[in-house]
Amino acid sequence: MNDGVFSGLRVIDCASWIAGPAAATIMSDFGAEVIKLDPPGPGDPWRASPAVPGKTTDYWWQLTSRNKRSLAIDLKAPEGLAVLHRLLATTDVFITNFPLPVRERLKIAAADLLAINPRLVYGSITAYGEAGEEAARTGFDATAYWARTGLMDMVRATTETEPVRSMPGMGDHPTATALYAAIVTALYRREKTGRGGVVQTSLLQNGLWANGCYVQNRLFGEHVPHRPPRTGTPNALANHYRCRDGRWFLMAMHNEQRQLAGFLKAIEAEHLVEDPRFATLLSRRANHKALTEILDGIFAKRDLAEWRTVLERAGVTFGPVCSVDEAADDAQAREIGALVPFADGAGLTVSSPFHIDGVTKVAPVRAPAVGQHSEMVLRKAGYSADEIARLKSLGVL
């Protein structure tokens, strides 16, 4: 691994699926040594999740487990737990999203591990938090982040439309970023006090934060109606429109008084400036349906590529509704380092979503196979060849 901000920092990823492991991935991007604890056999169940129907290629695994070293160890065996305890003596961060009862059974709860290493930062992710009746309840981002917090309900096109399913990891990755932030905050505290401790977040809390605008309205007693369909949105200038070629774009004009005249001239609709229905902000709101219909007709006359040029020249804020194919081939995303090449093989990966001035992220390497680095990790921890052979004979390693 290259030197980085976290060079010399050891992180143990004792988690599964996405949210916990992705927090460790961010740390690896900045130079931390990350040891992925895999259960012997198939390893983390996320490895086997099919990214593409009918294919078993571990695309998703490559994203959330790049740069890591896999140690396949059976924590249910006393000898396996002893290995973890030995590693903890020189570990800075321990990350888990195992359900609370599982942590207790495996003896990897915060109290167990902090007793071994008080400087340890114990990073915890749960579905619904660590207090209350639902603390032990299991959940995924689709259920706890997306469905539970009002997000799933609010993005429907109409109140009659079926609820919309979330994309894989859509809540897990933001939640992982929150856990990363908590871990770094705790490491800063440790620098000042010498003390580690527990940091924790949950899918529920992050989903509420993501839906904070509407939830805050309700907390002040306001009724929050469902979002209207696009033909009923009160601001026709902050709406999405379909072009002649069937492509959509989203326009977001929130400084109407300054931009309106130039926008209407650019789309060859200057006459609307004098139309009393659209002369003021209040009148445009009152006649939003009429303005949406007019703009629908205008934008249907040209392809998206043409409208992109027109709107860019007019200084209008907008974004094309892109497919995943387009997002994965976005030149701007590559330019800013959001999509970066693997250092040890073909292909690109999605980088963590921030940069630090003067710091170069670690060049990503492919995610490990189950137990690929078990012997290496144990030798580094001081295990002899005989000790390693014994662990193998017991089925622990």
Contacts in CASP RR format, 6 or more apart in sequence:
PFRMAT RR
TARGET T0000
AUTHOR 0000-0000-0000
METHOD contacts of the structure
MODEL  1
MNDGVFSGLRVIDCASWIAGPAAATIMSDFGAEVIKLDPPGPGDPWRASP
AVPGKTTDYWWQLTSRNKRSLAIDLKAPEGLAVLHRLLATTDVFITNFPL
PVRERLKIAAADLLAINPRLVYGSITAYGEAGEEAARTGFDATAYWARTG
LMDMVRATTETEPVRSMPGMGDHPTATALYAAIVTALYRREKTGRGGVVQ
TSLLQNGLWANGCYVQNRLFGEHVPHRPPRTGTPNALANHYRCRDGRWFL
MAMHNEQRQLAGFLKAIEAEHLVEDPRFATLLSRRANHKALTEILDGIFA
KRDLAEWRTVLERAGVTFGPVCSVDEAADDAQAREIGALVPFADGAGLTV
SSPFHIDGVTKVAPVRAPAVGQHSEMVLRKAGYSADEIARLKSLGVL
1 7 0 8 1.000
1 28 0 8 1.000
1 31 0 8 1.000
1 33 0 8 1.000
1 67 0 8 1.000
1 362 0 8 1.000
2 31 0 8 1.000
2 360 0 8 1.000
2 362 0 8 1.000
2 363 0 8 1.000
3 31 0 8 1.000
4 30 0 8 1.000
4 31 0 8 1.000
4 359 0 8 1.000
4 360 0 8 1.000
4 362 0 8 1.000
5 30 0 8 1.000
5 31 0 8 1.000
5 356 0 8 1.000
5 359 0 8 1.000
6 27 0 8 1.000
6 30 0 8 1.000
6 31 0 8 1.000
6 32 0 8 1.000
7 31 0 8 1.000
7 32 0 8 1.000
8 31 0 8 1.000
8 32 0 8 1.000
8 33 0 8 1.000
9 27 0 8 1.000
9 31 0 8 1.000
9 32 0 8 1.000
9 33 0 8 1.000
9 92 0 8 1.000
9 93 0 8 1.000
10 32 0 8 1.000
10 33 0 8 1.000
10 35 0 8 1.000
10 87 0 8 1.000
10 90 0 8 1.000
10 91 0 8 1.000
10 92 0 8 1.000
10 93 0 8 1.000
11 24 0 8 1.000
11 27 0 8 1.000
11 28 0 8 1.000
11 32 0 8 1.000
11 33 0 8 1.000
11 34 0 8 1.000
11 35 0 8 1.000
11 91 0 8 1.000
11 92 0 8 1.000
11 93 0 8 1.000
11 94 0 8 1.000
11 95 0 8 1.000
12 34 0 8 1.000
12 35 0 8 1.000
12 37 0 8 1.000
12 84 0 8 1.000
12 87 0 8 1.000
12 88 0 8 1.000
12 91 0 8 1.000
12 93 0 8 1.000
12 94 0 8 1.000
12 95 0 8 1.000
13 20 0 8 1.000
13 21 0 8 1.000
13 24 0 8 1.000
13 34 0 8 1.000
13 35 0 8 1.000
13 36 0 8 1.000
13 37 0 8 1.000
13 68 0 8 1.000
13 95 0 8 1.000
14 37 0 8 1.000
14 75 0 8 1.000
14 84 0 8 1.000
14 94 0 8 1.000
14 95 0 8 1.000
14 96 0 8 1.000
14 98 0 8 1.000
14 108 0 8 1.000
15 21 0 8 1.000
15 24 0 8 1.000
15 95 0 8 1.000
15 96 0 8 1.000
15 97 0 8 1.000
15 98 0 8 1.000
15 125 0 8 1.000
16 44 0 8 1.000
16 45 0 8 1.000
16 46 0 8 1.000
16 97 0 8 1.000
16 98 0 8 1.000
17 44 0 8 1.000
17 45 0 8 1.000
17 46 0 8 1.000
17 97 0 8 1.000
17 140 0 8 1.000
17 172 0 8 1.000
18 46 0 8 1.000
18 60 0 8 1.000
18 64 0 8 1.000
18 141 0 8 1.000
18 168 0 8 1.000
18 169 0 8 1.000
18 172 0 8 1.000
18 173 0 8 1.000
18 176 0 8 1.000
19 97 0 8 1.000
19 125 0 8 1.000
19 141 0 8 1.000
19 171 0 8 1.000
19 172 0 8 1.000
19 173 0 8 1.000
19 175 0 8 1.000
19 176 0 8 1.000
19 179 0 8 1.000
19 203 0 8 1.000
20 95 0 8 1.000
20 96 0 8 1.000
20 97 0 8 1.000
20 125 0 8 1.000
20 172 0 8 1.000
20 176 0 8 1.000
20 179 0 8 1.000
21 36 0 8 1.000
21 44 0 8 1.000
21 46 0 8 1.000
21 64 0 8 1.000
21 65 0 8 1.000
21 95 0 8 1.000
21 176 0 8 1.000
22 64 0 8 1.000
22 172 0 8 1.000
22 173 0 8 1.000
22 176 0 8 1.000
22 177 0 8 1.000
23 95 0 8 1.000
23 123 0 8 1.000
23 125 0 8 1.000
23 176 0 8 1.000
23 177 0 8 1.000
23 179 0 8 1.000
23 180 0 8 1.000
23 183 0 8 1.000
24 32 0 8 1.000
24 34 0 8 1.000
24 36 0 8 1.000
24 68 0 8 1.000
24 93 0 8 1.000
24 95 0 8 1.000
25 34 0 8 1.000
25 63 0 8 1.000
25 64 0 8 1.000
25 65 0 8 1.000
25 66 0 8 1.000
25 67 0 8 1.000
25 68 0 8 1.000
25 176 0 8 1.000
25 352 0 8 1.000
26 176 0 8 1.000
26 177 0 8 1.000
26 180 0 8 1.000
26 352 0 8 1.000
27 34 0 8 1.000
27 93 0 8 1.000
27 180 0 8 1.000
27 183 0 8 1.000
28 34 0 8 1.000
28 66 0 8 1.000
28 67 0 8 1.000
28 68 0 8 1.000
28 362 0 8 1.000
29 67 0 8 1.000
29 351 0 8 1.000
29 352 0 8 1.000
29 361 0 8 1.000
29 362 0 8 1.000
29 364 0 8 1.000
30 356 0 8 1.000
30 359 0 8 1.000
30 361 0 8 1.000
30 362 0 8 1.000
31 67 0 8 1.000
31 362 0 8 1.000
32 93 0 8 1.000
33 69 0 8 1.000
34 67 0 8 1.000
34 68 0 8 1.000
34 69 0 8 1.000
35 68 0 8 1.000
35 69 0 8 1.000
35 70 0 8 1.000
35 71 0 8 1.000
35 87 0 8 1.000
35 373 0 8 1.000
35 377 0 8 1.000
36 44 0 8 1.000
36 65 0 8 1.000
36 68 0 8 1.000
36 69 0 8 1.000
36 70 0 8 1.000
36 71 0 8 1.000
36 368 0 8 1.000
37 71 0 8 1.000
37 73 0 8 1.000
37 75 0 8 1.000
37 84 0 8 1.000
38 44 0 8 1.000
38 70 0 8 1.000
38 71 0 8 1.000
38 72 0 8 1.000
38 73 0 8 1.000
38 370 0 8 1.000
38 371 0 8 1.000
39 72 0 8 1.000
39 73 0 8 1.000
39 74 0 8 1.000
39 75 0 8 1.000
40 72 0 8 1.000
40 73 0 8 1.000
40 74 0 8 1.000
40 370 0 8 1.000
40 395 0 8 1.000
40 396 0 8 1.000
40 397 0 8 1.000
41 72 0 8 1.000
41 370 0 8 1.000
42 48 0 8 1.000
42 370 0 8 1.000
43 72 0 8 1.000
43 370 0 8 1.000
44 61 0 8 1.000
44 65 0 8 1.000
46 60 0 8 1.000
46 61 0 8 1.000
46 64 0 8 1.000
46 65 0 8 1.000
47 58 0 8 1.000
47 61 0 8 1.000
47 370 0 8 1.000
48 56 0 8 1.000
48 58 0 8 1.000
49 60 0 8 1.000
49 61 0 8 1.000
49 168 0 8 1.000
50 56 0 8 1.000
51 57 0 8 1.000
51 58 0 8 1.000
51 59 0 8 1.000
51 60 0 8 1.000
51 168 0 8 1.000
52 59 0 8 1.000
58 367 0 8 1.000
60 168 0 8 1.000
61 367 0 8 1.000
62 342 0 8 1.000
62 349 0 8 1.000
62 366 0 8 1.000
62 367 0 8 1.000
63 349 0 8 1.000
63 350 0 8 1.000
64 367 0 8 1.000
65 367 0 8 1.000
65 368 0 8 1.000
66 342 0 8 1.000
66 349 0 8 1.000
66 364 0 8 1.000
66 365 0 8 1.000
66 366 0 8 1.000
66 367 0 8 1.000
67 362 0 8 1.000
67 364 0 8 1.000
67 365 0 8 1.000
68 367 0 8 1.000
68 368 0 8 1.000
69 368 0 8 1.000
69 372 0 8 1.000
69 373 0 8 1.000
69 376 0 8 1.000
69 377 0 8 1.000
70 368 0 8 1.000
70 369 0 8 1.000
70 370 0 8 1.000
70 371 0 8 1.000
70 372 0 8 1.000
70 373 0 8 1.000
70 374 0 8 1.000
71 83 0 8 1.000
71 371 0 8 1.000
71 373 0 8 1.000
71 374 0 8 1.000
71 377 0 8 1.000
71 378 0 8 1.000
72 370 0 8 1.000
72 371 0 8 1.000
72 374 0 8 1.000
72 397 0 8 1.000
73 80 0 8 1.000
73 83 0 8 1.000
73 84 0 8 1.000
73 374 0 8 1.000
73 396 0 8 1.000
73 397 0 8 1.000
74 80 0 8 1.000
74 395 0 8 1.000
74 396 0 8 1.000
74 397 0 8 1.000
75 81 0 8 1.000
75 84 0 8 1.000
75 106 0 8 1.000
75 108 0 8 1.000
76 106 0 8 1.000
77 394 0 8 1.000
77 395 0 8 1.000
77 396 0 8 1.000
79 391 0 8 1.000
79 394 0 8 1.000
79 396 0 8 1.000
80 391 0 8 1.000
80 396 0 8 1.000
80 397 0 8 1.000
81 106 0 8 1.000
81 107 0 8 1.000
81 108 0 8 1.000
83 378 0 8 1.000
83 381 0 8 1.000
83 391 0 8 1.000
83 396 0 8 1.000
83 397 0 8 1.000
84 108 0 8 1.000
85 116 0 8 1.000
86 381 0 8 1.000
87 377 0 8 1.000
87 381 0 8 1.000
88 94 0 8 1.000
88 113 0 8 1.000
88 116 0 8 1.000
88 117 0 8 1.000
88 120 0 8 1.000
89 116 0 8 1.000
89 117 0 8 1.000
90 381 0 8 1.000
91 117 0 8 1.000
91 120 0 8 1.000
92 119 0 8 1.000
92 120 0 8 1.000
92 121 0 8 1.000
92 187 0 8 1.000
93 120 0 8 1.000
93 121 0 8 1.000
93 123 0 8 1.000
93 183 0 8 1.000
93 187 0 8 1.000
94 108 0 8 1.000
94 113 0 8 1.000
94 120 0 8 1.000
94 121 0 8 1.000
94 122 0 8 1.000
94 123 0 8 1.000
95 123 0 8 1.000
95 124 0 8 1.000
95 125 0 8 1.000
95 179 0 8 1.000
95 183 0 8 1.000
96 103 0 8 1.000
96 108 0 8 1.000
96 122 0 8 1.000
96 123 0 8 1.000
96 124 0 8 1.000
96 125 0 8 1.000
97 124 0 8 1.000
97 125 0 8 1.000
97 126 0 8 1.000
98 106 0 8 1.000
98 108 0 8 1.000
99 126 0 8 1.000
99 136 0 8 1.000
99 138 0 8 1.000
100 109 0 8 1.000
100 126 0 8 1.000
100 130 0 8 1.000
100 135 0 8 1.000
100 136 0 8 1.000
101 136 0 8 1.000
103 109 0 8 1.000
103 110 0 8 1.000
110 122 0 8 1.000
110 124 0 8 1.000
110 197 0 8 1.000
110 198 0 8 1.000
113 120 0 8 1.000
113 122 0 8 1.000
114 120 0 8 1.000
114 122 0 8 1.000
114 196 0 8 1.000
114 197 0 8 1.000
114 198 0 8 1.000
118 195 0 8 1.000
118 196 0 8 1.000
118 197 0 8 1.000
119 190 0 8 1.000
119 194 0 8 1.000
119 195 0 8 1.000
119 196 0 8 1.000
120 196 0 8 1.000
120 197 0 8 1.000
121 183 0 8 1.000
121 186 0 8 1.000
121 187 0 8 1.000
121 190 0 8 1.000
121 196 0 8 1.000
121 197 0 8 1.000
121 199 0 8 1.000
122 196 0 8 1.000
122 197 0 8 1.000
122 198 0 8 1.000
122 199 0 8 1.000
123 179 0 8 1.000
123 182 0 8 1.000
123 183 0 8 1.000
123 198 0 8 1.000
123 199 0 8 1.000
123 200 0 8 1.000
124 130 0 8 1.000
124 179 0 8 1.000
124 198 0 8 1.000
124 199 0 8 1.000
124 200 0 8 1.000
124 201 0 8 1.000
125 175 0 8 1.000
125 176 0 8 1.000
125 179 0 8 1.000
125 200 0 8 1.000
125 201 0 8 1.000
125 202 0 8 1.000
125 203 0 8 1.000
126 135 0 8 1.000
126 200 0 8 1.000
126 202 0 8 1.000
126 203 0 8 1.000
127 134 0 8 1.000
127 137 0 8 1.000
127 138 0 8 1.000
127 139 0 8 1.000
127 140 0 8 1.000
127 143 0 8 1.000
127 144 0 8 1.000
127 202 0 8 1.000
127 203 0 8 1.000
127 204 0 8 1.000
128 134 0 8 1.000
128 135 0 8 1.000
128 137 0 8 1.000
128 139 0 8 1.000
128 144 0 8 1.000
128 202 0 8 1.000
128 203 0 8 1.000
128 204 0 8 1.000
129 135 0 8 1.000
129 200 0 8 1.000
129 202 0 8 1.000
129 204 0 8 1.000
129 205 0 8 1.000
130 200 0 8 1.000
130 202 0 8 1.000
139 203 0 8 1.000
140 172 0 8 1.000
140 203 0 8 1.000
141 166 0 8 1.000
141 169 0 8 1.000
141 170 0 8 1.000
141 171 0 8 1.000
141 172 0 8 1.000
141 175 0 8 1.000
141 203 0 8 1.000
142 165 0 8 1.000
142 166 0 8 1.000
144 202 0 8 1.000
144 203 0 8 1.000
144 204 0 8 1.000
144 207 0 8 1.000
145 151 0 8 1.000
145 166 0 8 1.000
145 170 0 8 1.000
145 171 0 8 1.000
145 172 0 8 1.000
145 175 0 8 1.000
145 203 0 8 1.000
145 204 0 8 1.000
145 206 0 8 1.000
145 207 0 8 1.000
145 210 0 8 1.000
146 152 0 8 1.000
146 166 0 8 1.000
146 170 0 8 1.000
146 171 0 8 1.000
146 207 0 8 1.000
147 163 0 8 1.000
148 204 0 8 1.000
148 207 0 8 1.000
149 204 0 8 1.000
149 207 0 8 1.000
149 208 0 8 1.000
149 210 0 8 1.000
149 211 0 8 1.000
149 215 0 8 1.000
150 211 0 8 1.000
150 214 0 8 1.000
150 215 0 8 1.000
151 207 0 8 1.000
151 210 0 8 1.000
151 211 0 8 1.000
152 163 0 8 1.000
152 164 0 8 1.000
152 166 0 8 1.000
153 163 0 8 1.000
153 226 0 8 1.000
154 211 0 8 1.000
154 214 0 8 1.000
154 224 0 8 1.000
154 226 0 8 1.000
154 227 0 8 1.000
155 164 0 8 1.000
155 227 0 8 1.000
156 162 0 8 1.000
156 163 0 8 1.000
156 164 0 8 1.000
156 226 0 8 1.000
156 227 0 8 1.000
157 229 0 8 1.000
157 230 0 8 1.000
158 226 0 8 1.000
158 229 0 8 1.000
159 226 0 8 1.000
171 203 0 8 1.000
171 206 0 8 1.000
171 207 0 8 1.000
171 210 0 8 1.000
172 203 0 8 1.000
174 206 0 8 1.000
174 207 0 8 1.000
174 210 0 8 1.000
175 201 0 8 1.000
175 202 0 8 1.000
175 203 0 8 1.000
175 206 0 8 1.000
175 207 0 8 1.000
177 352 0 8 1.000
177 353 0 8 1.000
178 201 0 8 1.000
178 206 0 8 1.000
178 209 0 8 1.000
179 199 0 8 1.000
179 201 0 8 1.000
182 199 0 8 1.000
182 200 0 8 1.000
182 201 0 8 1.000
183 199 0 8 1.000
185 199 0 8 1.000
186 196 0 8 1.000
186 197 0 8 1.000
186 199 0 8 1.000
189 195 0 8 1.000
189 196 0 8 1.000
190 196 0 8 1.000
208 215 0 8 1.000
214 224 0 8 1.000
217 224 0 8 1.000
218 224 0 8 1.000
227 233 0 8 1.000
228 234 0 8 1.000
230 239 0 8 1.000
230 240 0 8 1.000
230 292 0 8 1.000
231 289 0 8 1.000
231 292 0 8 1.000
231 293 0 8 1.000
232 288 0 8 1.000
232 289 0 8 1.000
232 292 0 8 1.000
233 239 0 8 1.000
233 288 0 8 1.000
233 292 0 8 1.000
234 285 0 8 1.000
234 288 0 8 1.000
235 284 0 8 1.000
235 285 0 8 1.000
235 288 0 8 1.000
236 284 0 8 1.000
236 288 0 8 1.000
236 289 0 8 1.000
236 291 0 8 1.000
236 292 0 8 1.000
236 295 0 8 1.000
237 251 0 8 1.000
237 253 0 8 1.000
237 256 0 8 1.000
237 260 0 8 1.000
237 263 0 8 1.000
237 284 0 8 1.000
237 291 0 8 1.000
238 251 0 8 1.000
238 252 0 8 1.000
238 253 0 8 1.000
238 254 0 8 1.000
239 250 0 8 1.000
239 251 0 8 1.000
239 292 0 8 1.000
239 295 0 8 1.000
240 248 0 8 1.000
240 249 0 8 1.000
240 250 0 8 1.000
240 251 0 8 1.000
240 321 0 8 1.000
241 248 0 8 1.000
241 249 0 8 1.000
241 251 0 8 1.000
241 295 0 8 1.000
241 296 0 8 1.000
241 299 0 8 1.000
242 248 0 8 1.000
242 296 0 8 1.000
242 299 0 8 1.000
242 300 0 8 1.000
243 249 0 8 1.000
243 299 0 8 1.000
243 300 0 8 1.000
243 302 0 8 1.000
243 303 0 8 1.000
243 304 0 8 1.000
243 306 0 8 1.000
243 307 0 8 1.000
244 300 0 8 1.000
244 301 0 8 1.000
244 302 0 8 1.000
244 303 0 8 1.000
245 303 0 8 1.000
245 304 0 8 1.000
246 304 0 8 1.000
247 303 0 8 1.000
247 304 0 8 1.000
247 320 0 8 1.000
247 321 0 8 1.000
248 304 0 8 1.000
248 320 0 8 1.000
248 321 0 8 1.000
249 304 0 8 1.000
249 307 0 8 1.000
249 308 0 8 1.000
249 311 0 8 1.000
249 318 0 8 1.000
249 319 0 8 1.000
249 320 0 8 1.000
249 321 0 8 1.000
250 318 0 8 1.000
250 319 0 8 1.000
250 320 0 8 1.000
250 321 0 8 1.000
251 311 0 8 1.000
251 316 0 8 1.000
251 317 0 8 1.000
251 318 0 8 1.000
251 319 0 8 1.000
252 317 0 8 1.000
252 318 0 8 1.000
252 319 0 8 1.000
253 259 0 8 1.000
253 260 0 8 1.000
253 263 0 8 1.000
253 316 0 8 1.000
253 317 0 8 1.000
254 317 0 8 1.000
256 281 0 8 1.000
256 284 0 8 1.000
257 281 0 8 1.000
259 314 0 8 1.000
259 315 0 8 1.000
259 316 0 8 1.000
260 273 0 8 1.000
261 270 0 8 1.000
261 273 0 8 1.000
262 314 0 8 1.000
263 314 0 8 1.000
263 316 0 8 1.000
264 270 0 8 1.000
264 272 0 8 1.000
264 273 0 8 1.000
265 314 0 8 1.000
266 310 0 8 1.000
266 311 0 8 1.000
266 313 0 8 1.000
266 314 0 8 1.000
266 316 0 8 1.000
267 295 0 8 1.000
267 298 0 8 1.000
267 299 0 8 1.000
267 310 0 8 1.000
267 314 0 8 1.000
268 298 0 8 1.000
269 294 0 8 1.000
269 298 0 8 1.000
272 278 0 8 1.000
272 291 0 8 1.000
272 294 0 8 1.000
273 279 0 8 1.000
276 283 0 8 1.000
277 283 0 8 1.000
277 284 0 8 1.000
277 286 0 8 1.000
277 287 0 8 1.000
277 290 0 8 1.000
277 291 0 8 1.000
278 284 0 8 1.000
278 287 0 8 1.000
278 291 0 8 1.000
284 291 0 8 1.000
299 307 0 8 1.000
302 310 0 8 1.000
304 320 0 8 1.000
308 318 0 8 1.000
308 320 0 8 1.000
311 318 0 8 1.000
320 326 0 8 1.000
322 330 0 8 1.000
327 333 0 8 1.000
328 339 0 8 1.000
328 348 0 8 1.000
330 338 0 8 1.000
330 339 0 8 1.000
333 339 0 8 1.000
334 340 0 8 1.000
334 348 0 8 1.000
337 351 0 8 1.000
337 355 0 8 1.000
338 350 0 8 1.000
338 351 0 8 1.000
338 353 0 8 1.000
339 348 0 8 1.000
339 349 0 8 1.000
339 350 0 8 1.000
339 351 0 8 1.000
340 348 0 8 1.000
340 349 0 8 1.000
340 351 0 8 1.000
340 361 0 8 1.000
340 363 0 8 1.000
340 364 0 8 1.000
341 347 0 8 1.000
341 348 0 8 1.000
341 349 0 8 1.000
341 364 0 8 1.000
342 348 0 8 1.000
342 349 0 8 1.000
342 363 0 8 1.000
342 364 0 8 1.000
342 365 0 8 1.000
342 366 0 8 1.000
343 363 0 8 1.000
343 364 0 8 1.000
343 365 0 8 1.000
344 365 0 8 1.000
344 366 0 8 1.000
345 366 0 8 1.000
349 364 0 8 1.000
351 361 0 8 1.000
351 364 0 8 1.000
352 361 0 8 1.000
355 361 0 8 1.000
374 397 0 8 1.000
375 388 0 8 1.000
378 387 0 8 1.000
378 388 0 8 1.000
378 391 0 8 1.000
378 397 0 8 1.000
379 388 0 8 1.000
383 391 0 8 1.000
388 397 0 8 1.000
391 397 0 8 1.000
END
